[in-house]
């Protein structure tokens, strides 16, 4: 073996090895191989007195992998570090370089935005060295997050029973809590609308004697109704041609937002599916990455893709459908090598590869494909009409539009939010008078701002300059896992613990845990990569402000009293209280540590029929993530298990018949219940 290529994931290594041939061996580091230790002052793994020198150690369980990589690298003439094309990937390459003790003349750094044969080979032929400015930026971010996370999390655990706090996580939670309080404090204001109903449309009262009218109560609404007749005069008809442009191709954040709104996918699910599409899918005669790298804040498209797509649009839809390249507003410190999320080939249509994808993979691929294609298509064209009707000085208006050319909507219509109001042609109307069928009044109340969804929270974080595209999915998952929020009808509602955590942090860290400071810090971290800011100076200034606040909070923050249950300890007769543990809440004696009593909860197990493999009973069980499944109560002696709800024993083979999406069938012989 002469050449070794190290990538991050096993799936990616299999795809790339097929491209490079027998002269190359492609292996995986399986992500990061090292992380900060949990030793030293406060367990930070950082020497805060010595310019914040990090102490890196192998991640638990990675020693065997590192040993294998060292052996392979020593047997190779050249090692190509081909980790992901972002700061995190650059840092992983540096950790590999350092831990494997590679020499400058015996390694190369290669990056590619898509996993296709031509692109991978081109990257191998055009290598570079590790960008240490990017590494320094990532390392500073990691050290900063470690300091804030460890110190605040320990504080929260000791004072509130909460599980964690973090630089971005706590600001995201604060946004949710602030919005909830805004909703709680909102005082609705009454208002009324008046609408005239005609045969083909409805018009709403907008003005009186040329001025905007506001109707605040029913008395005012009745006064207006008394002055109206059913006879309306056509005051004005305005027609305009209007173009609607397609949206730019996806960035990470916009992909997560649209997938949440249109596909009902959590951001974590979206990223997992996109990762699989990027790393490679087995098609008929090849394994190929179907999309470009999915962690990006760029909307740039490569000239090759643009030209191929313009040709495809012209051939498939006609020259009139060919549009222009979108030049969106770039955010953050973007490397020019980054592209938007797009298909690696516009010729690889969703329908042509549907049979090789799972249902969810297909949905995400189609969404990405259609968005990239639509971004290069021409505008949709509408004729918009506004009709103004006069009734004794009261002006009613209605607007509508007719699609005259579908343009990009040819492929993207199903993802757009639009309801067309079709209006009749009144220009040739014989009379200038319209008679309404009915005039109605309707009571309304103003509403507070809506609770955040995953989509709207990601959009808000991005607009505020908080966090990175690659971190949004993790942030959403963390605040849910910590039980700081619940999701009700896709909307975030803070729990009692979420309120407590936010209030305590604001009491002692309001200057640091807020939108402005976090956005400013995000910008400074980006500037390290461009050598505009010295990373050690940034860390020192932060720590000198932060640590005294932490020490003060440990001394002065009042500890949240544990909730009593109304019961008493059977051993020492002290009150029983609810405590927060590693695996959730439990009931224990308030006299701890003098009394170690913990109340054992009675667990009611739902039983089904006899196990088909032994003399045990099938019972409902839960995974670590609280997902229900059904297995034998004799586990581990018996390993029978199924995700499907058991219904009865099969009359043919005596195995178990289960409910699979409404169809009851046997797990063993497949017989269906008639």
C-alpha positions, 0 to 999 in steps of 0.5 A, spaced: 500 500 500 502 506 497 497 511 499 492 512 504 486 516 504 482 518 511 475 520 511 470 521 517 465 516 516 465 509 514 459 510 509 463 515 505 470 511 505 466 505 501 464 510 496 470 513 495 474 507 495 470 505 489 473 511 485 480 511 487 482 504 485 487 499 488 493 504 489 489 507 494 486 505 501 480 509 504 479 508 511 474 512 516 476 516 523 469 515 525 468 522 526 473 526 532 478 521 535 480 526 540 477 531 545 478 535 551 480 532 557 476 532 563 482 533 568 485 540 571 482 546 574 474 545 574 475 539 569 476 543 563 481 540 560 484 547 559 490 550 562 487 557 564 493 559 567 498 557 561 494 561 555 488 556 555 493 550 553 488 545 551 489 538 553 487 533 548 486 525 549 483 520 545 475 519 545 473 513 549 473 507 545 477 510 540 484 508 542 483 501 537 481 506 531 487 510 533 492 504 533 489 501 526 490 508 523 497 509 526 499 502 523 496 504 516 499 511 516 506 508 517 505 503 511 503 509 507 508 513 502 502 519 502 496 520 507 490 524 504 486 527 510 479 528 506 475 530 512 469 534 511 470 541 508 468 546 514 472 548 520 470 541 524 473 537 518 479 541 518 480 540 526 479 533 525 484 533 520 489 536 524 488 532 530 489 526 525 495 529 523 498 530 530 496 524 533 498 520 528 505 523 528 505 525 520 510 529 517 509 535 512 512 532 506 508 525 507 501 528 508 496 532 504 489 535 506 484 534 500 477 537 500 471 536 496 464 539 496 460 532 493 462 525 493 462 524 485 468 520 482 470 526 478 470 531 484 474 526 488 479 525 483 480 532 482 481 534 489 486 528 490 490 531 484 489 538 487 491 538 495 493 543 500 496 543 507 491 544 513 489 551 514 491 552 521 487 559 522 481 555 521 483 550 526 485 555 531 478 558 530 474 551 531 479 550 537 477 557 540 470 555 539 471 548 543 474 551 549 469 557 550 464 552 549 467 547 554 468 553 559 461 556 559 458 549 559 462 546 564 462 552 569 454 553 568 452 546 568 455 545 574 452 551 577 445 549 575 445 542 577 447 544 584 442 550 585 436 548 580 437 541 579 437 543 571 442 538 567 446 543 563 447 550 560 451 553 554 453 559 550 448 558 545 443 553 548 441 558 554 440 563 549 435 559 545 432 557 551 431 564 553 428 566 546 423 561 548 421 563 555 421 570 553 416 569 548 412 565 553 412 570 557 410 575 552 404 571 550 402 570 558 402 578 559 399 579 552 392 583 553 388 582 547 384 588 543 377 587 540 376 589 533 371 588 528 371 587 520 365 588 515 365 584 509 361 585 503 359 578 500 358 578 492 356 572 488 364 571 485 368 574 491 368 578 498 370 585 499 372 588 506 371 595 508 378 598 508 377 606 508 372 611 510 372 618 506 379 616 504 382 614 511 383 608 514 378 605 518 378 602 525 372 599 528 373 597 535 367 594 538 360 592 536 357 599 537 361 602 532 360 596 527 353 597 527 353 604 526 357 603 520 352 597 517 346 602 518 350 607 513 351 602 508 346 599 503 347 593 498 348 597 492 356 598 491 359 603 486 365 600 482 370 606 484 376 603 481 379 597 478 387 596 477 391 591 474 398 590 474 403 585 471 407 582 477 413 577 477 415 572 483 422 570 483 424 563 485 428 562 492 435 561 492 438 554 493 438 551 500 443 553 506 443 548 512 438 553 516 433 554 510 433 546 508 431 545 516 426 550 516 422 548 509 423 540 511 420 542 518 414 546 515 413 542 509 415 535 511 414 535 518 421 533 519 425 535 526 432 538 524 436 532 527 432 528 522 433 532 516 440 532 517 441 525 518 437 524 512 442 529 508 448 526 511 446 519 508 445 522 501 451 526 501 455 520 503 453 515 498 447 511 495 448 505 491 444 505 485 444 500 479 451 500 477 455 505 481 455 508 488 454 516 488 453 522 493 447 525 491 447 531 494 453 536 496 455 537 503 449 539 507 453 543 512 453 550 509 451 557 509 453 559 502 448 559 496 453 559 491 452 554 485 458 552 481 459 554 474 458 547 471 452 545 475 449 552 473 450 551 465 448 543 466 442 546 469 440 551 464 441 546 458 436 541 462 431 546 463 431 549 456 431 541 454 425 539 458 421 545 459 423 550 454 428 556 453 422 561 456 423 557 463 431 559 463 432 564 469 438 567 472 443 565 478 441 567 485 446 571 488 443 571 496 446 575 502 452 571 504 452 570 512 458 569 516 465 568 514 464 563 508 469 560 504 469 560 497 469 553 496 463 552 499 456 551 495 449 551 497 446 544 498 444 541 491 444 535 487 450 533 484 447 532 478 441 535 475 440 529 470 439 524 476 432 526 477 428 524 484 423 519 480 429 516 476 432 514 483 426 513 487 427 505 488 434 506 491 431 511 496 427 510 503 421 514 503 424 519 507 430 519 503 426 521 497 422 526 500 429 530 502 432 529 496 426 531 492 426 537 496 433 539 495 433 537 487 426 541 486 429 547 490 436 547 486 432 547 479 427 552 481 432 557 483 435 557 476 428 557 473 425 564 470 420 568 474 412 566 475 408 571 472 401 573 475 396 579 473 394 582 479 387 585 480 385 590 485 377 592 485 375 598 489 367 599 491 364 605 494 358 605 498 356 611 501 363 614 502 366 607 505 371 604 501 371 596 500 377 592 497 379 586 494 385 583 491 386 577 486 391 574 481 391 570 475 397 566 474 399 567 466 406 563 466 408 558 471 415 559 471 419 556 477 412 554 479 412 548 474 417 544 479 416 548 486 409 549 486 407 544 492 412 547 497 409 554 496 404 558 500 399 561 496 392 561 495 389 565 489 383 569 489 380 569 482 376 575 480 371 576 475 372 581 469 368 587 471 371 592 466 366 589 461 360 589 466 354 593 463 353 597 469 357 600 474 353 598 480 354 591 484 349 588 489 351 584 494 348 578 497 350 580 504 354 585 508 356 582 515 360 584 521 365 579 525 368 580 531 376 579 532 381 580 537 389 581 536 393 575 538 400 575 541 406 573 537 406 565 535 410 560 539 417 558 536 417 552 532 423 548 530 423 552 523 421 559 526 427 558 532 432 556 527 430 562 522 430 567 529 437 564 531 440 565 524 437 572 523 440 574 530 447 571 528 447 566 533 450 559 533 452 556 526 448 552 521 451 545 523 449 546 530 442 548 530 439 541 530 443 539 536 441 545 540 433 543 538 435 536 541 438 538 547 433 543 550 428 537 548 432 532 552 434 536 558 426 537 559 427 545 558 421 545 553 416 541 550 413 540 543 406 541 543 403 541 536 410 543 533 411 549 538 416 550 543 413 551 550 418 552 556 417 547 562 418 549 569 425 548 569 426 551 563 423 558 566 428 556 572 434 555 568 433 562 564 431 566 570 437 564 574 442 565 569 439 572 567 439 574 575 447 573 575 449 572 567 445 577 564 451 581 560 453 574 557 447 570 556 443 574 551 442 575 544 447 581 543 453 578 547 452 571 543 452 574 536 458 579 538 462 572 540 460 568 534 462 574 530 469 574 533 470 567 533 469 567 525 474 573 525 479 568 528 479 564 522 481 570 518 486 573 523 483 579 525 482 577 532 487 573 536 484 567 540 488 567 546 486 575 547 479 573 546 479 567 551 483 571 556 478 577 556 472 573 556 475 569 562 476 575 566 469 577 566 466 570 566 469 567 572 468 572 577 461 572 575 461 564 576 464 564 583 459 570 585 453 565 583 456 559 587 456 564 593 450 568 592 445 564 588 439 561 592 438 554 591 431 552 589 427 548 594 425 541 592 418 540 591 414 536 597 410 530 595 405 530 601 408 524 603 413 522 609 419 517 609 418 511 612 425 510 615 426 517 618 419 521 618 422 527 614 418 529 608 419 526 601 421 531 595 422 530 588 429 530 586 432 530 579 437 525 577 441 523 571 435 519 568 429 523 570 425 525 576 425 521 583 422 521 590 427 521 595 427 523 603 429 530 604 433 528 610 439 526 605 445 525 606 443 523 613 437 518 610 438 515 603 431 512 602 428 513 595 421 511 593 421 505 589 415 506 584 410 501 582 411 499 575 405 496 571 407 492 566 402 491 560 402 484 558 400 480 552 400 473 549 405 467 551 412 468 547 412 464 541 420 462 543 419 460 550 414 459 556 415 467 557 410 472 556 410 478 551 410 485 555 411 492 553 418 495 554 421 502 553 428 503 549 432 508 552 429 514 548 422 512 551 420 508 544 415 502 546 417 495 543 414 488 545 419 483 548 419 477 552 419 477 560 425 472 560 430 476 557 436 475 556 435 468 556 430 469 550 431 475 545 424 475 542 422 482 540 418 486 535 416 493 534 409 492 532 403 491 537 402 484 538 394 482 537 394 474 538 397 468 536 397 465 529 392 460 528 396 456 523 403 456 526 402 459 533 407 465 532 404 472 534 400 476 529 401 483 529 398 490 527 403 493 521 400 499 519 392 497 520 394 490 517 394 484 522 399 479 520 403 473 522 411 475 524 413 468 522 408 465 516 405 472 514 398 469 514 393 475 514 387 476 519 381 476 515 
